[in-house]
Amino acid sequence: MPLVSEPHEDDDGRSDAIVNDRTCIVTRETGSPETLIRFVAAPDGRVVPDLKRQLPGRGCWVKAERALVDRAAQKKLFARALRTEAKADADLGALVDRLIAADLAGMMNMARKAGQFITGAMKVDAAVRSGAAVAVFHAADAAADGVRKIDQARKARSFGEEAGQTIPSFSLFTSAEMDELMGQNAFIHACALAGQAGEGVVKRATMLEKYRGFGQSGAEGGAGQPKQ
């Protein structure tokens, strides 16, 4: 799984690397590739997400929020933007969620192999207190006591950081969902460590959290389990 997608050619032949006028077809706001999701029309006419921005052909962009993807599908904005009889399935928003989640799980596995993603409550607590952790992760159904202890470590660490910055905390999947996504690599408590792979995990987790409508992870604990 590459950390950086290869540039593709837009409709007018310009490289993706130099195109700066991406506009959400719902809000009409411009944004960067990290805040928008690209969509294209498949050969069969179905609208498909292009998270890695590598699929050929005309593309359009939607701000990375589930509500906006659902609205674009309901109002048939994709056909207008793609200038074709493109049809968006009713579950397109859910499909994007699954793809971002799978991308995150893959990045976690990559970071684990690179030594930048560790699991286990005691190891996570130690990494937080030492300043090695850049984000913590909990199963959404993790025991409250385990989460509370790691939260205490996060708060204690924040006192030594500039402007009281607290390590972000994410609770994006139940333990059953992680078993399905990650198999034997599933966890109850984990943390990402500094480094390209670890920071890639945080980037994807932040995108999934925002897509689900939870905004930034709070200093007082992780985001709640989203409603599907």
N, C-alpha and C positions, 0 to 999 in steps of 0.2 A: 504494500500500500504506500504510494508515494506521498510525501509530506506536501509537495508542491505540484500542482497539476501543470502539465505541459500547455503552452498557449495554443489556442485554436484560431482559425481564421473566421471573422465575422462575415456577414453577408456582403459587405462592401470590400472584402479582402484585407481589411486592417487586422493586424494581430491583436488578440485579446489583451496582450500586455500593455497596449497603448490606448485602449478604448476606455475613456473615463466617464462617459455619459450614460451609464446604465440607469434606467429609470423603472421604478416599480409600476406595473400596469394597473395597480389598484389605487395606490396613494399618490402616484406621479412624483414621488420623491426619488432623488438620485442616491446612490450608495456605492459601496465597495463590494467586491465579490464576497467578502466575509459577512456582509449584512444582507445579501440578496441570494436568491436561489434562481438558477437558470432553468428554463423549460424549453423543450423543443417538441416538434410533431414527429412521431415515429412514422415509418413507411405505411402503417395501417391507419394513420390518421389520429391515433390516440396521443394525448398530451403526456409526456414523460419528463420526470425531473432529471436534470443533468448536474448533479452535485459537484462533479469534478470539472465541469465546464470544458468537456472534451468532445462532446457529440457534434457532428457536422450539421450544417444547415442553419436556417434562421432561428434565432433564439429570442426569448423574452424573459423578463425578470420580475420576480415578486419578492417583496421584503420577507425575510425569513421568520414569518409568524404564521402559525396554523390558521388563525382566523382569516388572514388575508388570502392564503391559498384557497381556502374553502369559498371565500367570497368570489375570487376570480373564476372558480369553476362554476359556481351557481349563476353568475351573471354572464357567463360565456365570453369572458374577456380574452381568453387565450386565442380563440379563433380570430378575433379582431387584431390582436397583436401579432400573431403569426401569419396573418393574411392567407389563411387556408381554412378548410372545413374541419379544423382540429376539434376533437371531442375530449373533454376531461371527464374521467370516471368520477363517480360520486365519492369514492374513497381515496381520491388523490391526496388529500391532506394527511390521511392516515398512512398512505404509502410513503410519503416524504418522511414522516416521523420514524417509520421502521428503517428507512435507509440511513437516516442520520444516526439512529441508535446502533445500527450494525457497523457503521463507520467508526463510531466511538468505541465499540467493543473491540474492533480490529486494532484501533490505535492503542487501546489499553494492553492488548496482547503484545503488540510491538514494543511498547514502553517497558513491559515486564521483561522481555528478552534483553532489552538494553540496560536493565537494572535501574530503570527510572519509574517503576510502578511497583509498590510493595503492598502486601496484604497482612492482615492480622492486627488486632487491636493494640497489642503491646508495641509492635514495630511502628505502627502509625503514630501512636502517642509519642514515642521516642523521636521519630522524624520531625514531628510538629515542634516539639520542645527544643530540638537542636537547630531549627531553622532550615532543615533540608527539604521539608515538604512545601510544595507550591499550591496544593489543593488537597482536600480530603473528600472521600466518597463513602457513603453508607448505603446499605440496602434500605429501601423505603420502610421495610418492616423490621429493621434492626431493633434490638432491645433498647429501650430508652436509657437505661443505665450506661450502656456502652457508648452511646452517642454523647451522653452528658459528660462522661469522663474526657472524651476527645475534645469536646467543645471547651472544657475547662483548660485544656492544654492550648487550644487556639487562642483563647482569651489571654492566657498568661503570656503567650508569645507576642501578642499584639502590643503589650505594654512596652516592649523593646523595639518596636518598629516605628518608623516615621509616621506621624499623623495618626497613630493608632490603627494602622492597617491590619486587618484580620485575614487570615488565610481563608479563601472561599471553601464552602462545604456544599456538596451536591448529594441529593437523594433522588435519583432518577428512575431506578428500577427496584421492583421487589426482588427478593431472593429467588423466587420461582422464575421471574423474567430473566434474571442474570444466568440462571442455570441453562435456560433455553438459548440465550445469546452467547454465553462463554463456556458452557460445559464445565469441565473440571477446573477451569480458571475463575469460576464465579467466586464472589467474596461477600462478606458482611461489612467489613471495614477495610478501607484501602487509602492510599495516598499517592499522588504523583510527585516526583522529585524533579528538581531543576534539570534542564537539558532539552534538547530539541524534541525528543519523543514525549517526555513528560509534559512539556508545554503544548504539544499537539493534542494530548488528552484533554487538557484544560480548555483549549480552544474549541474542541468539538463538544465538550460537555456544556460549555457556555452557550453554544449555538442551539443545542437541543433544549436547554432550559428556557431560552428566550423563545424558541419556536413554540414551546408548549405554553407560553404566556406567563412564566414565573419571573422574568426579569433577572436581576442580579441576585446571586446567592447571598442570603443575609448573614450578618455577623453572628447572629444568635443561633444559627443552626442551618441545616440544609433545606433546600426547597422541598415542598411536599410532593407526594406521588400524584402525577397528573391524572385527570379523568379522561378516559378514552371515549 
